[in-house]
């Protein structure tokens, strides 16, 4: 991993972001296959798409959820 990955993860955890969003972001960032449909959630899918794009602009939408 690189420093951006770790910094982003720490920032999201400190902001109280939904754990599903964080896991999705991490999976998308490293290009893992997405979760199977029955285990997926709206937060995971949003995080996965942001992680694939290496986008850190939307995580605050999932803080405190």
N, C-alpha and C positions, 0 to 999 in steps of 0.2 A: 504494500500500500504506500501511498504517498502522504505527505503532510496535510494536503488539502482534505483528504478523506478523514483523517483523524481530527483535524480542527473542526470540520463540519459536524462530525458525530458529537464531539464534546459540546459544541455550541447548541445543537438541537437538544441534547440531553439536559443541559443547564436551563434551557428555555421551557422545559417540561412538555416537549412535543410528544404526541401520541407514539407509543413504541412501534405500532404497526407502520406508521409513516417512516420512522427511522429505519426499520428493517427493510422496507421497500426501497428507500433511498440507497441504502448500502448495497442491496442486491442489484439494483439498476446501475449503480456506479461501477461495480466490478463486472457487469454484464452477465450475471447469473441468470439462469432461466427463471421466469416468474413462478410464484406459488401456483399450485393447482387451484382450479376455480372454487372448490368448496372451502378452501382455507383463506381465500383472498378477501379483502375488505376494501372499502372506498379509500381509506387512509393508506393502505399498502399500495394500491394501484397508483394513487397520486404520487406517493413517494418514489415508486419504481420509475415512473415517467420522468420525474425531476432528477433522479439519480442518473438515469441514462443520458439526460441532457446536461448533467453536472450543474444543475440549477439550484441555487440556494435562496431564491427569492420568495418561494411560497411556503417554506416550512412554518413560518409564524401563523399561518392559517390553521395549523394543526396543534398549536401550543395550548396547553390547558384542557385538552379534550380527553 
